[in-house]
Amino acid sequence: MRVLVTYASRCGATQGIAERIAAALSQQGLEATVEDARKAGDPAGYDAAVIGSAAYFFHWMKPAAKFVQRHTGALAQRPVWLFSSGPLGTKTHNDQGQEMCTVLEPKEISGFRQSIKPREHRVFFGALEAKKLGFFFGLLLKMPANKDNAIFPQGDFRNWAEIDAWAGSIAEELKTVSL
């Protein structure tokens, strides 16, 4: 079974997630191809797709959103999973010790649910390295309100075990799907 894993990434963190997902799918015996959404071909040549994007200001990056819009017909006819990357930090805990994390979904996902009917959308924590940011985002890190990394904590917050488990669940589902 051939799976297209495509992504849009600004600083490389989302690309890393896509590559990890493809590697996990390959380890499960699936043929996974990773492509940048700006260069990705027609998904009609694949049996399934996993599409991800970095999320900024509650939106997917344009290359990923345009990929979905351009290939809606083909994507609607095969199993598709979506992921977003971008929230920074770690999960917090409430007074009872339960994990709490309010992650808002990018605005495009609602429309994608109607147009291509993805099996699932998952949001993963991202990574932020000041040296990879452009001028505007670099200024945001220097704002007085962020002096203690309160607004934009720096570091790699990707949870590889969670990403591997999700990719494993995709592989298991694809092994049972009759196309």
N, C-alpha and C positions, 0 to 999 in steps of 0.2 A: 504494500500500500504506500502510495506517494503522498507526502505531507509537505505543503508549503508553509514555512514559518517566515513571516515578513514583519518588518518593524520600522518605526521612525524614531530616531534617537538624536538628541542634540549633543550630548557629551559622552556617549558611549555606554551608559549604564543600562539602558533599555536594549541596546544591541547585545550586551552581555547576557541579559535575561533570555533573549531570543536564541542566542547560541547555546545556552544551557538547556533550554527546552528541546531544541533540535538534537542535541547530543543525547538527552534522555530518551527521546523517541527512537533514535537510531539504536541505542542499547537494547531497546525492546523489539528490535527486528523490523522497524518501519524505515522507509527511505525518506529522510527528512532533508529538505533543502532550505537554507537560510538566505534571505535576500532583503536588501534595503528596499523599503516601499517605493522610493524614487526610481528604482531600477527593476523592480520585480515584474515579471511577465504575467501573462494571463493565468489565473488560477484554474482555468478549465482543464489544464493538463495535469491536475493533481486530484487526488481522491478526497482530500481534506485540507483545511487551512487553520493556522494559528496566526492571528494578527495582533500586534502590539504597538503601543505608542507611549512615548513620554507624555505626561500631561502637565500643561502649564496653564495656570489661571482657569482651571476647570474645563480645558479643551484639549483634545488630541492634537498632535502636530498635523499640519495640513497634508504632508505626503501620505500619512496613514489614512486619514479621513478621505482624501481623494482616491486612494487605492480602493477603498471599500465602495465608494460611490461609483467609480468607473467600472467596477466588476460586480456590481450588485447581482446581476442575473446569474453569473457563474457561482458566486458565493452562496446564493439562496438555494442552490441545488446540491450542496454538499455539507458535511459537518464542518462547522466553524466554531472556534473558540477565540475569545478576545481577552487581551490583558492590557492594563495600564500600569505605568510606572511613574512614580513621582513623589508621593508623600515622603517626607523625611522624618527621621526619628524612630523611636521604638514605641511599642504599645505601652499604654499606661494602665494602671490598676486602680480599681475603686477601693472603698473602705473594706469591702469583704474579700479583697484579693483577686477579684475577677478581672480578666483582661478587658480593657475598653479601648476602642479605637474607632473614631468616627471618620470615615473616609468618604468623601463625596465623589460620586461618579462623574466622569467627564460628560459634558452635555450631549455629545454625539451618540453616546451609547443607547439612549432611549430610541432614537431613530433607527439605529442599526438593529435593535431588537425587533423592530417592525419589518424592516426591509430584508435582512438576511437571516433573521432568527437564529442567532448564535446559541450554541448549547450552554455556554456560560461566559460570564465576564468576570475577571479577577483583577483586583488592584494589589500591586506589590509595592513595598517600600523601595525607594530608589537610592541614589548616591549623589553626593554633591562635593565636588572638589573645586575650590576657588580658582585654581590655575587653569581649569578648563572652561571657565565662564567668560562670556563676553564683557564688554565694558559696562553695560547697563546693569547686568546681574551682579557684577563685581561691586558696583556702587551700593547695591542693596545690602550686600554683606557688611559694608562699612557704616551703615546707618547706626545712629546711637541706639535705636531700639533693638538692634541686633548685636550689641557689643558682647553679649554672653551667648551668642548663637541661639537666642530665643526664637527668632523668626525663621532663620534658615540654618539649622544645625548642619555642620559639615561632617562628612564621613560616608562610609558605605553601609547602608542600612538594609541591603538586600538580604532576604532570608532564603539562602540556597536550599535548605531542607524543605521549606514550603514550596519553592519553585519546582524542585525535583518531584515532590509528591504530586503536585498538580499535573506536571507533565506525565507522570506515571499513570494518573487516572485517565488522562486523555488517551494514552497508548492502550490501556485496558479497554476503554470504550470502543476505540477504533478496531480492536481485534474482534469485537463482537458485532460490529456494524456490517450489515450486508448492503453493499452498494449496487 
